[in-house]
Amino acid sequence: MNKWIAGSGVLSLFTLGIHVVMGGQEVHDPTLRSELALLIKAVWSVVWHFTTAILGLNGLALIYAAKSEAVQKPLVLLVVAQYAALSILFIGYSMAYLGSPIEMPQWTLFAAICALGLWGLRHSVRIAGAEGAR
């Protein structure tokens, strides 16, 4: 098992927990209590729960990838691409609307998941290369 990739999966599941508990209290629930139109609230809830599902599915995919070399590279790269995009979006919107990337620090978790996953892939390539040379 690739421990780096498994760690990225665990971090994704940890991020899921933060999303549900803290994000629910600080972002989702207040939005639903706001005066926004019902259609906007409904769309917001779909986006919220879609994010919840993606965090969980990506975490499980990374853990699976840590155990299965056959699917490791494509699965890790798919999740890294998603989380890299999220990192960029969080940084960009935080800078544009709030003037600082620190105001929405979620990107740091997504960047860490990417780093762990990519480090794990690099480690797998080294191991495979070393074994092939024997």
Secondary structure, DSSP 8 states (H G I E B T S, - for coil): --HHHHHHHHHHHHHHHHIIIIIIIIIIHHHHHSSS-HHHHHHHHHHHHHHHHHHHHHHHHHHHHHH-HHHHHHHHHHHHHHHHHHHHHHHHHIIIIIS-TTSSTHHHHHHHHHHHHHHHHHHHHHHHHHHHH-
